[in-house]
Amino acid sequence: QAILVTHAHPDHAFGLEEGAPCPVYATEDSWEDMEDFAIDDRRAVPPREPLEIAGMTFEAFPVQHSTRAPAVGYRVTAGRVSIFYVPDLVWIRDREEALSGARLYIGDGATVRRSMVRKIDGSLIGHTPVRTQLTWCQKLGVPKMIVTHCGSGIVESDERTLGAELREMAEERGVEVEIAHDGME
């Protein structure tokens, strides 16, 4: 077992302050933000350098999300199959390389249609809508998106109505979509 950190943010520590029973992988930026965490087995993840863990290859792609918590998304490859996971983002740097040939994109569900992107001190921060991420999948041939890190627009919506709206957005782009749920594998 291992834990891969996409970004260190006080609101998203998920108990790591108390330590972890396995190795924890994170970028140097994230380790700086987690320097006081009681983690014994700390492993650095260099951006854009493939790293093998448990027979799979993980490659961290820097993304724009927050000025306080620099973030990455992970391209995960097992055999000939690749997926891309990024729960918080505005923009994926090197997006074409990150998504090229991926069978699945697991992305930010903080907002469905409304942009939560804003500019602070010349930097874009926030969350890109699911609609835009589906368009990225369409343009780069990723056939399926799973929506995670769901915001109130998803959590507080009627599941049938929202599901139909998401499926329509996805079908318009030739992409399949599904909302993540607790216990999903």
N, C-alpha and C positions, 0 to 999 in steps of 0.2 A: 504494500500500500504506500501511497504518497499523496501529498497535497500540493497542488499547483496554485499559486496565487496570481490573479490577474492584476490586482492593484491593492495597495494597503490603504484603507480608509477607516477612520474611527467608527463609522456607522456599519462597516462590513467586516468586522474582525472575526465574527462567528466563533468566539471562544478561543482563538489562537493566542490571546494574551496569556492564557494559562498554560500554554504549551501544546504539544501534539505527540501522539504515540508513534509517529512515523516521520520519515524525511519530509521537509517542507521546501519546495522549490519556489524561488521568487527572483525578480530582477533586483539589481543593486538599489534602484530607487525605492522599491518596496521594502527591502531590508533596512534602509535608512529609516523609514517610517515605522518599522517594527523592531527597532533596536532594543526596546525594553521588554519585548515579548519573551516569555520563558520557553523558547524553542531550542532544544538541544542539537538537533540535526538540521542545520541550515545549509541549503545548497543554492548556489547562484545560477541563474538562468540568463545567459547572455542573449540579447536580442538578435534575432535572425541567424542564430547558430543552432542547427539541429542537435537535440539532446535525446539520448535513448534512455527510456525508463520502462522496465517490465516488458521489453520486447516491442515497444511502440516508440515512434519518433515524435517528439514535441518540438515545435519551433515557435518562439515568441515573436509576434509581430506588434510593434508599437502602434498604439491607437491614440487618437485625441479623445479625451473625456473630461479631464479635470486638471487644473493647474496645481491643486494641492496633492493629488494622488495620481502620478503618471501611471498609465495602464497599458496592458498588452492583451492581445487575443492569442489563442493557441491554435496552430494548425497541428492536428493530431493524425498521424499516419500509422496504420497497422496493415502490414502486407501491402496490397495495392490500393487500399481504401483510405481516403483522407476526409476529414471533417474539419470545420473551423468553428471555434467556440469563443465568443466575446460577449459577456453579459452587460457591459457598460461601454457606450461609445458615441462619438460624434462622427468619427472618420477613421478608416483603416489606412495607415500608410502602407504603400505597396499592396493595395487591395487586390490587384490582378494576380499577383503572385500568391497571396494568401488564399484566395478562393479558387484559383485555377484548378480544375479537375476534382474539386471537392464534391462529395455526394450529399453533404449535409452542412447547413449553416445553423448554428445555435446562437441566436442573437438577442439583443436588447428589447425588452417589451415594456419599457417605462411609459411609452406612449404609442398609440396606434396610428393616428393621423396628424395630430397637432405637434409641431416642432417644439422641442424643449431645448433647442440650441440657442445659446446666447454668446456674446463676445465680452470678455473681460480682459482689459489691458492688451488688446490685440489678439487674444487667443480664443478660439472657439471652445466652449465647454458645454456639457449637458448630455442629452440623449437624442439620437436620431430616431424618427418614427419607424415603426414596423413597415409601413408602406414603402419608405425609401429603401430599407434593407431588402425588401422583396424585389425591388427594382435592381439592386446590386446583384442579387441571385440570378435574376432573369438575364442581365447583361453578361454575366460570367458563366452561365450554364449550370448553376447549382440547382438541382431539381427539388430540394426540400429545405424548408426552414422550420426550426422549432423555436418558439418564442419563450424566453425565460426572463428572469428579473422583471416580473410583471408589475406594472404600476396600477394606480387606482382605476384608470380607464379600462383595464382588463379585469382586475379583481372585483370591482364593484358593478360590473356589467352583467346583464342577463347572458348566460353562457350560450344559449341558442342563437340569440340575435347577434352577439359579437362573433360567434363561430361562423355564422353565415357571412357576415361582413368580411372577416378575414379570408375565408375561402374564396369569396368573390374577388377580392384584391389579388390574391395569389393566382387564381385561375386566369385573370386578365394578363398575368405575366408568365403563365405556363409553369408555375411553381406550386408545389404542395406545401401546406402550412399546418402546423399543429401547435397548440399551447401546452407547454410543459406542465406537469402536475407532480405533487409530492409522491415520491416513490418510483417515479418514472425511470426506466433503465433503457 
